[in-house]
């Protein structure tokens, strides 16, 4: 009996992985209260101003690159 229990316990670890959050439930997690800034337009502008002032475009993980033109 303990051997059967051990076999069931080990085989349950090989079950297929299913996501905890279904795709249709993700809108509940994308609540605006979870965002870092209340105004994303202002945050984008301030990020652009910071990059222009520091002269380090993309240093915070932002996208872009190439010629550096806007």
C-alpha positions as CSV (number, residue, x, y, z in Angstrom):
1,X,0.0,0.0,0.0
2,X,2.7,2.6,0.8
3,X,4.4,1.7,-2.5
4,X,1.2,2.4,-4.4
5,X,0.8,5.7,-2.6
6,X,4.4,6.7,-3.4
7,X,3.9,5.7,-7.1
8,X,0.7,7.9,-7.3
9,X,2.5,10.8,-5.7
10,X,5.5,10.6,-8.1
11,X,3.2,10.2,-11.2
12,X,1.1,13.2,-10.2
13,X,4.2,15.4,-10.7
14,X,4.3,14.4,-14.4
15,X,0.8,15.8,-15.1
16,X,0.5,18.4,-18.0
17,X,1.0,22.0,-16.9
18,X,-2.2,24.0,-17.3
19,X,-2.2,27.8,-16.7
20,X,-3.8,29.0,-13.5
21,X,-5.2,32.0,-15.2
22,X,-7.3,31.4,-18.3
23,X,-6.9,33.8,-21.3
24,X,-10.5,35.2,-20.8
25,X,-9.7,35.9,-17.1
26,X,-6.7,38.0,-17.7
27,X,-8.8,41.2,-18.0
28,X,-9.5,40.9,-14.3
29,X,-5.7,41.2,-13.6
30,X,-5.2,44.1,-16.0
31,X,-7.1,46.5,-13.8
32,X,-6.0,50.1,-14.1
33,X,-5.5,50.3,-10.4
34,X,-2.5,48.0,-10.9
35,X,-0.6,50.4,-13.2
36,X,2.4,52.3,-11.9
37,X,1.2,55.7,-13.0
38,X,-2.4,57.0,-13.2
39,X,-1.7,58.8,-16.5
40,X,0.2,56.8,-19.1
41,X,0.5,59.7,-21.5
42,X,2.2,61.9,-18.9
43,X,4.5,59.0,-17.9
44,X,5.5,58.5,-21.5
45,X,6.2,62.2,-22.0
46,X,8.3,62.4,-18.8
47,X,10.2,59.3,-19.8
48,X,11.0,60.9,-23.2
49,X,12.1,64.1,-21.4
50,X,14.3,62.1,-19.1
51,X,15.9,60.3,-22.0
52,X,16.6,63.5,-23.9
53,X,18.1,65.2,-20.8
54,X,20.3,62.3,-19.9
55,X,21.4,61.5,-23.4
56,X,20.8,57.9,-22.8
57,X,18.1,56.7,-25.1
58,X,16.7,53.3,-24.1
59,X,18.8,53.0,-21.0
60,X,15.8,52.0,-18.9
61,X,14.7,49.1,-21.1
62,X,12.6,51.1,-23.5
63,X,12.3,50.1,-27.2
64,X,14.0,51.9,-30.0
65,X,17.4,52.3,-31.4
66,X,18.8,52.8,-34.8
67,X,19.6,56.3,-35.9
68,X,18.3,58.0,-32.7
69,X,15.8,60.2,-34.5
70,X,12.2,60.7,-33.4
